[in-house]
Amino acid sequence: MRTFLRRAGLALAALIAVLLVPGVSAAVSVTSAFGSHYAPGPARAVPAAAPKPHDPAKPTAVVVVGNLGAAASDVLAPYEILAATGRYNVYTAAPKREPVPLTGGLDLIPDVTLDDPVARTPDLIIVPAVPDVSQPTTAPITDWLRVQSARGAQMVSICNGAGLLASAGLLDGRPATAHWLRLGTFESRYPNVKWVHNERYVDDGTVISTAGILSGIDGTLHMVERQFGAATADAAAAAIGWRHFRNSPPVSTGLGFPDSVAIFNGGYRWNPASVGVLLTDGVGETELASVFDGHSHALSTRTIALSTNGNAVRSKHGMVFLPRADHASAASGLDRLIVPGSARGVVAAGGPAPVYVHDGTGFPFDGALRDLARTTDIATARWTAKTLELPMAGLVLEGSAWPWVPTLLPFALILLGVGVLVGVRRLRRAAP
């Protein structure tokens, strides 16, 4: 018995030794991949706030963001929808007017702070996912949300923005939904909420909650339709190329074997490609979201926001973004350069040739996913679409089928570990 236990212990120790290197390397790589989502940018001067036209006859919509970050698509797509209607005064607001990192490293300068007059009495509030739900850093936002709820402001939570509302106690007793990857966690953390599965959005009167990321488009359009009618909502959907409104595409329900691509991308791409994203004045907000969120959820690359001169850039509907570098200084370290939107011929010499992912018509994420499939692989693009809740009907992807190199790497490390153990054992046996 003692001999058996000794051998079992040695076998277990050998197994741990063999799995240690691939396990630790994956943990380090995954931590780096997810840590890059909301990593703050370098210190830069914040441009002075430019006055925005405000029509007192229109309702005011505020997209609230946290100073530690927010999900890019949760912020940008609803903002563009509301602005495209021409029916709202639309602002972004945060506790402080300083750069807010959106997923993928896109730094937004909020229009106003939460104590600005236009943020004190909004008619509609968009609540995106933030990285610090239930932490003390969100207190200024949750306190503000409680005040606005008591006033009767309408709210739309996008994706895991429902967690922010739930942490403020504003969903207690209400039906609500969130991203399929977080619903189980939210059910445990906020048991007083009636969490709903398998719906793109849930309308509970003053609060509309939406499922994963791009489901927020449907929820926002539903709110627009409620307030201004079907024609206005249809026109806003057409303005961003969203062909799925009213089609009720299904939502994702759980993980499957093909989703293991996320493990290999996150854990075993030790030197992910560096993708520069050139910001240009007038770029569409959803176009920006499609590139930054597409790459950040793929876990296969790292994006860096650039401009031709390093100065702030203003989007199609007036959002202000600070690049993290100018193109000339960053060009030599880039593997690829993507230019979102319709701008052409604006790239300085040096570095990789620009790629225009929005050359075609249609929804911007379709072009971004096709580019991701071509340059990474189809399995990664499909995983990204699933996490984004982007319907795949009619979206044709071309490229390599699977990320074979990061998939084979952990198995190669295991075989190397086995070889080392066998070699050590033989040396010990051969020793006099």
FENLIN-V275440 format. One line per field, one symbol per residue. ss: DSSP state (H for helix, E for strand, - for the rest). A space follows every 10 residues. Layout:
ss = ???
This chain:
ss = -HHHHHHHHH HHHHHHHHHH HHHHHHHHHH HHHHH----- ---------- --------EE EEEE-E--EE -HHHHHHHHH HHHHH--EEE EEEE----EE EE---EEEE- -EE---HHHH ---EEEE--- -----HHHHH HHHHHHHHHH H--EEEE--- HHHHHHH--- ----EE---- --HHHHHHH- ---EE----- EEE---EEEE ----HHHHHH HHHHHHHH-H HHHHHHHHHH ---------- ------HHHH HHHHHHHH-- --EEEEEE-- ----HHHHHH HHHHHHHH-- EEEEEEE--- --EE-----E EE--EEHHHH HHH--EEEE- ---------- ---EE----- ---HHHHHHH HHHHH--HHH HHHHHHHH-- ---------- ---HHHHHHH HHHHHHHHHH HHHHHHHHHH --
